[in-house]
Structures are given as structure tokens and as C-alpha cells.
Amino acid sequence: MKLIYEKSSPGRPGVQMSSIKISPTEVIPAKYLRSKPAELPEVSEAEVVRHFTALSRLNFSVDTHFYPLGSCTMKYNPKACEAAANLPALTDIHPLWPQLRGGGLLTQGSLGILYNTERLLSEITGLDEFTLQPMAGAHGELTGVMIMAAYHKDRGNTQKDHIIIPDSAHGTNPASAQLAGYNVVTIPSDAKGMIDFDLFKAALNERTAGVMMTCPNTLGVFETRIQEICDAVHEVDGLMYYDGANFNAIMGRYRPGDMGFDICHLNLHKSFATPHGGGGPGAGPVGVVEKLRPYLPISRVVKTNDGTFTLNYDAPKSIGYIAPFYGNFGVIVRAYAYLISLGREGLLGTSNRAVLNANYLQEKLRPLFGAEYKGRCMHEFVFSGQCLAKHGLHTLDLAKGMIDRGIHPPTVYFPLNVPEAIMVEPTETEDRDTLDNFVKVMEELMDLAKTDPDALHHAPVTTPVGRLDEVKAARDMRLSYT
Ligand SMILES: *Cc1c(COP(=O)(O)O)cnc(C)c1O
């Protein structure tokens, strides 16, 4: 096959490709070329800018508002990481370019970024090897469970048919396990918000393929019996899966690999500098212990003896391709920039602040709501809006009231095991003034619930469409903002 890029791609200013010239007819068959110019809308630059700026203002965003959306880690992401991902030398390359050309180092830099990011993630998780290919947390989970299945198949563990998951897990955990062909055994949480240890022991047997744990879990609680759980699971040749989407609570402090976990995914779009939400690209890299290395997806970036990087496809036991090329490269570049700019101390400071901010808010809000779980939380906490019932109100009304006061509502009605749940994650990037303002707003809203509950029934009143008719919104998406 003749490689198009050898003589195409004019490149943007800033990329050294002066010797490369392109003529469309050389690379695109004539029958696919336009015969007349495309009919593009004729608008001025100012009109375009106003249009998109107006659209962006219809949204809440981390750049404009406090966004304490529990479980989702809507933290502020440094613009420097964005700038790194936007460097033309990184955005103008193509994955089909040769890794080496004529002694040149065409994509060595980007392969080096992939290689180094894998090493850094190994270092902070304590796992031996990483793949950067999965494109979301859930995709990482599926990859991890497929690796689990490949391991058991290889070992002749044919009796393994189920995975144990606590009921506090993110809904993607059971979905991933099912998709990879396993039954799911759900274990309820105990009064402290941890996996019920006795029920877990009763469910564990030779047919257990593995256990998926989130720690700190989705209730913001740190599971304290991890060691015993790991030991018991390894005894039946099961594997321990660590859902690391909450990694901003622990990074720099402890490592899943050291605790006995075998597989772990991270959400680069939560913990490592890519904005989360809005359906944008994500990345859910998966780390494994040495014995699972052969099952990782292909290709793998490897460093050769002469120090150059190349892609290795020679992995007969691999689960194969799980994504085209090497994952969402831009997301990985942001994470790399974030990791090397923070360093070890910076990462530790980040998780310290995430936990401090959450505990500060939890204690400030406890007088208003109580809190589901009595102890200290990690990076997020859950409380219940059941106390609003006596005013004829629900958690939803409280959430809508926050919108009028310039705050994106926290996650509500999740986790499912807390009635009228409100789940707050302030994140490490908010300062004390912002947190205090949030407390003030919550106090105001609780007063309003007592004195004028109907006002909350009608909130929000400051947005273009007011209280959304959710059924109509799902069925009829044509809203006009006049
Ligand atoms: C967000 C999250 C996931 C899923 O990540 P996606 O990128 O949304 O697929 C999994 N587990 C936990 C604990 C999460 O918070």
C-alpha cells in the first residue's frame, strides 16, 4: 500500500513539513471530487462568534459556575494542559504516519508521550503495565473484565461465572460485567456505607471470577477491609478490579497495586485535566499486574534497544483491539501535561484538598440535613433531602432552587440506596469563599422551604425556559430561546 501521508498533508504553520506538497487528484479518486463549490453559509466572523458565545452562555460550566456534581468530578482543568493538547505538532499528526522515516523521528514524540504516560500511571497506581486505549471509564471496565475473562480461560478456570459488585458501585460496573458475559452478584452496603463483609464472604466461592470495588466508593466512603477482601478473592484465584474513577481522592497517598488489586481503570476525564461531561472525548486507561500483561489489548508502545519507540502487535494472548489506534490522544496529552506539571507533591496536594473541601462542606451542611454516613468522607458525600417532605418538597425542588442562585445542582437521586439522595463533590479546585457561598445558598433554600415552599416548586425562574417539563423535553427537543 502506498502511504498517502508521504506526499500529502500541507500541515499548519508551525509544523515542519515544507518538503510535502499535495494535489487532491493524486490522492482522491476523481469521482469523489466536487464539481462545484460547496454551498456554505455566508456569515461574518462577528456573527459566528456571537452565535457560539450565545450558545455557550445557555450552559452552566466549570468556567462560569460552581459545579459540585457528585461522582462526576467537575473540577477546573488548567488551561495549560489544554494548550499542550493543542500544539500543532501534536494535532497535525496522523496515526497512520510511519513511526520512523528515513532516519527521521516522525511520530517518536507522540509515541514517547504515550509510553511515558503509561509509566507515570503505573507509578501512581502501583500496577505493572498500562493500556491507554479505552475511551471512557465504562470502556476501561469492559476492557478490564475482558482481561479477567481471558486470564480465566487461559488458566482453564471454566467454572468462573460471576463477578461480585457492591450495591454502591457506579451503574457501569454491573453493565460491564454483564457485557463481558458474567452474571453479577450484588452485595448490599452496611450501615457505614461499606460492602457488607459477611454477605460478601457468603457470596464468594470457586465460581467467583472477580470482585469490582470502588474505593473510596460512590458514597464517598473508604472501604476498610480491602486487604481481607483481596486475600479471600485471591484464594479462589479470583481477580480484584479497582474502579479508579474517584482517583482524585487518593492520588499520591496510596496505590491500588499495593493494596492487592490486579486491574484498575482511571478516568483521565475526571481526575487528570480533561473536562468531563457534554459527551466529549474521554479516556479510561487500564492498568494490570504482571501476570495479566499478556492479555492487554494491542497494539503496545514499546521502547527498543536504541531508545526509539515502536508499536508491537505480537501478543498472541491479547484480547485484541478495543479501540482504533491508540485511544483518545488529546486526552492523554492533557493527562501527561497535568502529571508532569504537578509532580508527586502536587498530586498529593490535590487529593488532600479534594478530601479537605468535601469534609469542610459535609460538616457545614450536617446541621441542615444530617449526613447519611457519620464519619469523615473522602472526596464526596451524600445526604438525604427527606427532611424536605414535611414542607411538601423534594430534593429536585432544592436542586432547581440552586440554579437560580448560580450553582449547578449536585447529583440527585443517586446513589440509589439513599432515598432523596443529594451527592456533593466540591473538588480540589474550589476555594473557601466558593464553599462558604454554597453553604449560605443551602441555608437560604432551607429557610425558603419553611416560609414559602411554593416558590421552590416553581424554580428555576431565572433560566430561559423555567422549570423544565422533563417528559416534553425528552419528546420534543425543539425549544426556542427568544
Ligand atoms: C464516572 C464513573 C464511571 C464511568 O466512567 P465513564 O467515563 O462515564 O464511562 C465508573 N465508575 C465510577 C465510580 C465513576 O464515577
The ligand as an SDF file (V2000), in Angstrom:
LIG
                    3D

 15 15  0  0  0  0  0  0  0  0999 V2000
  -17.8010    8.1230   36.1010 C   0  0  0  0  0  0  0  0  0  0  0  0
  -17.6100    6.8150   36.6940 C   0  0  0  0  0  0  0  0  0  0  0  0
  -17.5270    5.6520   35.8970 C   0  0  0  0  0  0  0  0  0  0  0  0
  -17.7610    5.6360   34.3920 C   0  0  0  0  0  0  0  0  0  0  0  0
  -16.9570    6.4870   33.6570 O   0  0  0  0  0  0  0  0  0  0  0  0
  -17.4280    6.9740   32.2060 P   0  0  0  0  0  0  0  0  0  0  0  0
  -16.2310    7.6390   31.6240 O   0  0  0  0  0  0  0  0  0  0  0  0
  -18.5670    7.9110   32.4130 O   0  0  0  0  0  0  0  0  0  0  0  0
  -17.8280    5.7770   31.4140 O   0  0  0  0  0  0  0  0  0  0  0  0
  -17.2770    4.4620   36.5230 C   0  0  0  0  0  0  0  0  0  0  0  0
  -17.1460    4.3840   37.8640 N   0  0  0  0  0  0  0  0  0  0  0  0
  -17.2370    5.4640   38.6620 C   0  0  0  0  0  0  0  0  0  0  0  0
  -17.0480    5.3150   40.1400 C   0  0  0  0  0  0  0  0  0  0  0  0
  -17.4780    6.7200   38.1140 C   0  0  0  0  0  0  0  0  0  0  0  0
  -17.5750    7.7820   38.9120 O   0  0  0  0  0  0  0  0  0  0  0  0
  1  2  1  0
  2  3  1  0
  2 14  2  0
  3  4  1  0
  3 10  2  0
  4  5  1  0
  5  6  1  0
  6  7  2  0
  6  8  1  0
  6  9  1  0
 10 11  1  0
 11 12  2  0
 12 13  1  0
 12 14  1  0
 14 15  1  0
M  END
$$$$
